[in-house]
Amino acid sequence: MIARTDALIEVDNIHKSFGNTEVLKGISMNVAKGEAVCIIGPSGSGKSTILRCINGLLPFEEGFVRVGQHRVHEIHSEKAMRPLRHQVAMVFQQYNLFPHRTVLDNIMMAPIQVLKHRRDEVEERAMKLIAKVRLSGKEARYPGELSGGQQQRVAIARALAMQPEIILFDEVTAALDPETVKEVLNTIRELAEEGMTCLLVTHEMRFAREVADRVCFTDRGTIVEAGPPAQIFDAPQDPRTREFLGQVL
């Protein structure tokens, strides 16, 4: 595991329960600056909950999370969360775009309203991001006029508009038709290759093998095994990892 002094994200022994169900049972992991880490595992193993604890969307009962200089477990108000929201963006399985706003407006809203950046500066940045996710010419369209894959790329551009240091991706292709998955994965691949720190929950095993610096396999609220993709996919050490990969590969 990467030395803690080098970690941009540090998660130490976090426990999270919903009612009487303990979903995370002592999760610890580190992510270095510029690293792409994929979290894989069966449904209900706590993958998405890990991301939500890291970016402060969910409180947890035990352990701590540090993102850069932010000690997430010590932040208790939405106002105090704003610097963290600037540093850490999250892209969800559901696109969460405003249906009555154009592509351009969806991308520009948060930098103007949350970061208080100048409108002309934000618009210039947004147009570059629209080109980056290969949606030039779609800036005046509404979400309902776009395919699922196009909407998800707008969601990625919207996340990038906040100029984050880290992006969390939560099963961003799970709701997409197979033919639109590739275009979204290509966008994420480019971000990882450019050095964006990425933490991805995904069921796309081939993508995880190709893009990740490390892969973490979770099951029943624990990280069972973690290592380079070649180790996890070609020579898994734990029987649970072997069983899971035997079912999905």
C-alpha positions as a printed NumPy array, in Angstrom:
array([[  0.   ,   0.   ,   0.   ],
       [  1.204,   3.51 ,  -0.773],
       [  2.77 ,   5.315,   2.171],
       [  0.247,   7.511,   3.928],
       [  2.398,  10.603,   3.546],
       [  1.973,  10.267,  -0.231],
       [ -1.771,   9.602,  -0.138],
       [ -4.176,  12.187,  -1.523],
       [ -7.068,  10.115,  -0.148],
       [ -6.625,   8.254,   3.119],
       [ -9.388,   6.013,   4.453],
       [ -8.748,   4.319,   7.777],
       [-10.978,   1.684,   9.382],
       [-14.344,   3.229,   8.493],
       [-17.531,   1.556,   9.646],
       [-20.952,   2.487,   8.284],
       [-24.339,   1.028,   9.191],
       [-27.832,   1.57 ,   7.853],
       [-30.108,   0.656,  10.748],
       [-28.959,  -2.718,  12.029],
       [-27.097,  -3.565,   8.826],
       [-23.363,  -2.908,   8.902],
       [-22.441,  -2.066,   5.314],
       [-18.776,  -1.124,   5.812],
       [-16.841,  -3.219,   8.304],
       [-13.491,  -1.493,   8.691],
       [-12.526,  -0.227,   5.23 ],
       [ -8.98 ,   1.119,   4.834],
       [ -7.42 ,   2.298,   1.592],
       [ -5.15 ,   5.01 ,   0.217],
       [ -5.108,   6.682,  -3.198],
       [ -2.073,   8.63 ,  -4.393],
       [ -2.181,  11.772,  -6.523],
       [ -2.586,  10.826, -10.179],
       [ -3.563,   7.249,  -9.407],
       [ -6.569,   5.442, -10.892],
       [ -8.062,   2.901,  -8.498],
       [-11.013,   0.669,  -9.391],
       [-13.286,  -0.9  ,  -6.785],
       [-14.989,  -4.093,  -7.945],
       [-17.215,  -6.599,  -6.193],
       [-20.732,  -8.023,  -5.972],
       [-23.82 ,  -5.844,  -5.509],
       [-24.345,  -4.869,  -1.891],
       [-20.671,  -5.165,  -0.956],
       [-20.4  ,  -1.5  ,   0.034],
       [-18.618,  -0.107,  -3.04 ],
       [-20.785,   2.986,  -3.569],
       [-20.973,   3.628,   0.18 ],
       [-17.176,   3.978,   0.263],
       [-17.332,   6.787,  -2.313],
       [-20.131,   8.568,  -0.458],
       [-18.191,   8.472,   2.784],
       [-15.077,   9.866,   1.077],
       [-16.864,  12.92 ,  -0.323],
       [-18.93 ,  13.61 ,   2.782],
       [-22.325,  12.584,   1.432],
       [-22.672,   9.977,   4.17 ],
       [-21.545,  10.207,   7.791],
       [-19.951,   7.103,   9.278],
       [-19.746,   5.77 ,  12.805],
       [-16.07 ,   4.936,  13.188],
       [-12.719,   5.591,  11.518],
       [-11.54 ,   8.614,   9.555],
       [-11.243,   9.936,   6.02 ],
       [ -8.729,  12.516,   4.873],
       [ -8.819,  14.064,   1.394],
       [ -5.854,  16.366,   0.886],
       [ -5.989,  18.675,   3.9  ],
       [ -9.664,  17.975,   4.6  ],
       [-10.504,  15.69 ,   7.513],
       [-13.9  ,  14.672,   6.181],
       [-15.161,  13.051,   9.39 ],
       [-14.745,  16.396,  11.193],
       [-16.827,  18.432,   8.702],
       [-20.429,  18.802,   9.861],
       [-22.036,  21.562,   7.782],
       [-22.719,  21.948,   4.092],
       [-20.961,  25.316,   4.076],
       [-17.847,  23.734,   5.549],
       [-18.067,  21.02 ,   2.884],
       [-17.652,  23.511,   0.005],
       [-13.836,  23.406,  -0.17 ],
       [-14.058,  19.593,  -0.241],
       [-16.709,  19.738,  -3.011],
       [-14.285,  21.872,  -5.003],
       [-11.48 ,  19.34 ,  -4.612],
       [-13.569,  16.181,  -5.056],
       [-16.178,  15.807,  -7.799],
       [-18.494,  12.823,  -8.122],
       [-20.24 ,  11.37 , -11.153],
       [-23.209,   9.14 , -10.383],
       [-24.924,   6.279, -12.164],
       [-27.921,   8.566, -12.705],
       [-26.899,  11.699, -14.569],
       [-28.783,  14.141, -12.281],
       [-28.883,  16.82 , -14.983],
       [-31.442,  19.617, -14.771],
       [-33.92 ,  18.731, -17.567],
       [-35.032,  22.356, -18.103],
       [-31.442,  23.612, -18.504],
       [-29.283,  23.325, -21.604],
       [-26.056,  21.35 , -21.703],
       [-24.078,  24.582, -21.339],
       [-26.191,  25.801, -18.416],
       [-25.91 ,  22.458, -16.613],
       [-22.112,  22.651, -16.801],
       [-21.898,  26.323, -15.789],
       [-24.245,  26.381, -12.808],
       [-22.04 ,  25.078, -10.002],
       [-18.861,  27.068, -10.79 ],
       [-20.941,  30.267, -10.872],
       [-23.188,  29.561,  -7.884],
       [-20.817,  27.611,  -5.612],
       [-17.358,  28.842,  -6.575],
       [-18.553,  32.375,  -7.508],
       [-16.428,  32.368, -10.656],
       [-17.068,  34.956, -13.355],
       [-19.658,  33.94 , -15.93 ],
       [-17.489,  34.684, -18.989],
       [-14.603,  32.677, -17.552],
       [-16.905,  29.744, -16.716],
       [-18.515,  29.78 , -20.154],
       [-15.137,  29.633, -21.87 ],
       [-14.122,  26.71 , -19.656],
       [-17.462,  24.946, -20.241],
       [-17.138,  25.177, -24.029],
       [-13.681,  23.598, -23.842],
       [-15.053,  20.81 , -21.655],
       [-17.922,  20.179, -24.08 ],
       [-15.322,  19.719, -26.812],
       [-13.232,  17.52 , -24.521],
       [-16.12 ,  15.07 , -24.015],
       [-16.831,  15.184, -27.769],
       [-20.169,  16.974, -27.597],
       [-19.372,  20.122, -29.598],
       [-22.54 ,  21.454, -31.188],
       [-24.736,  20.085, -28.371],
       [-24.312,  23.008, -25.949],
       [-27.822,  24.391, -26.609],
       [-29.523,  20.993, -26.395],
       [-31.542,  19.839, -23.408],
       [-30.821,  16.547, -21.603],
       [-33.982,  14.943, -22.999],
       [-32.613,  15.438, -26.516],
       [-29.451,  13.444, -25.763],
       [-28.696,   9.733, -25.492],
       [-27.821,   8.251, -22.119],
       [-24.146,   8.141, -23.034],
       [-24.201,  11.775, -24.098],
       [-25.937,  12.789, -20.866],
       [-23.325,  10.945, -18.836],
       [-20.553,  12.771, -20.699],
       [-22.294,  16.062, -19.865],
       [-22.268,  14.929, -16.23 ],
       [-18.511,  14.301, -16.482],
       [-17.975,  17.744, -18.05 ],
       [-20.06 ,  19.267, -15.25 ],
       [-17.84 ,  17.559, -12.672],
       [-14.691,  18.813, -14.434],
       [-16.073,  22.372, -14.501],
       [-15.49 ,  22.52 , -10.742],
       [-11.767,  22.028, -11.466],
       [-11.462,  19.123,  -9.029],
       [ -8.284,  17.36 ,  -8.048],
       [-10.128,  14.044,  -7.674],
       [-13.128,  12.505,  -9.437],
       [-15.181,   9.666,  -7.968],
       [-17.098,   7.594, -10.519],
       [-19.981,   5.491,  -9.179],
       [-21.025,   2.802, -11.692],
       [-21.34 ,   5.491, -14.356],
       [-22.057,   3.013, -17.171],
       [-24.531,   0.795, -15.301],
       [-27.643,   2.527, -16.699],
       [-26.36 ,   2.83 , -20.268],
       [-27.113,   0.839, -23.387],
       [-24.12 ,  -1.299, -24.407],
       [-23.408,   0.763, -27.521],
       [-23.033,   3.979, -25.488],
       [-20.8  ,   2.519, -22.759],
       [-17.616,   2.737, -24.836],
       [-17.818,   6.503, -25.422],
       [-18.157,   7.169, -21.685],
       [-15.315,   4.797, -20.789],
       [-13.084,   6.445, -23.402],
       [-13.688,   9.812, -21.734],
       [-12.729,   8.406, -18.324],
       [ -9.711,   6.641, -19.805],
       [ -8.422,   9.958, -21.195],
       [ -8.808,  11.639, -17.802],
       [ -6.837,   8.865, -16.112],
       [ -4.116,   9.041, -18.767],
       [ -3.881,  12.818, -18.233],
       [ -3.138,  12.213, -14.553],
       [ -6.495,  12.969, -12.945],
       [ -6.811,  11.138,  -9.634],
       [ -9.733,   8.743, -10.167],
       [-11.532,   6.357,  -7.843],
       [-14.004,   4.239,  -9.77 ],
       [-16.665,   1.779,  -8.732],
       [-17.245,  -0.311, -11.833],
       [-18.506,  -3.642, -13.11 ],
       [-16.573,  -3.202, -16.369],
       [-13.795,  -5.708, -15.665],
       [-11.928,  -5.251, -18.927],
       [-11.885,  -1.501, -18.389],
       [-10.618,  -1.929, -14.824],
       [ -7.822,  -4.177, -16.077],
       [ -6.748,  -1.669, -18.735],
       [ -7.08 ,   1.632, -16.835],
       [ -6.503,   0.99 , -13.135],
       [ -3.177,   1.306, -11.373],
       [ -4.734,  -0.775,  -8.589],
       [ -7.894,  -2.825,  -8.181],
       [ -9.686,  -3.39 ,  -4.86 ],
       [-12.097,  -6.319,  -4.556],
       [-14.796,  -5.762,  -1.935],
       [-17.188,  -8.284,  -0.452],
       [-19.557,  -8.016,   2.514],
       [-18.251,  -4.641,   3.621],
       [-14.539,  -5.408,   3.555],
       [-11.708,  -5.06 ,   1.06 ],
       [-10.828,  -8.7  ,   0.534],
       [ -7.885,  -8.15 ,  -1.776],
       [ -6.111,  -5.264,  -3.496],
       [ -3.264,  -5.082,  -5.96 ],
       [ -2.217,  -4.356,  -9.533],
       [ -4.752,  -5.452, -12.187],
       [ -2.537,  -8.283, -13.41 ],
       [ -2.405,  -9.769,  -9.923],
       [ -6.121,  -9.411,  -9.189],
       [ -7.374, -10.683, -12.544],
       [ -4.692, -13.252, -13.416],
       [ -3.515, -14.516, -10.039],
       [ -6.032, -13.629,  -7.289],
       [ -4.919, -14.801,  -3.871],
       [ -8.222, -15.012,  -2.015],
       [-10.832, -17.713,  -2.769],
       [-13.644, -15.119,  -2.696],
       [-11.871, -13.046,  -5.344],
       [-11.392, -16.139,  -7.515],
       [-15.036, -17.11 ,  -7.108],
       [-16.313, -13.63 ,  -8.037],
       [-14.075, -13.297, -11.077],
       [-15.005, -16.821, -12.153],
       [-18.63 , -15.653, -12.346],
       [-18.091, -12.342, -14.169],
       [-15.192, -13.016, -16.536]])
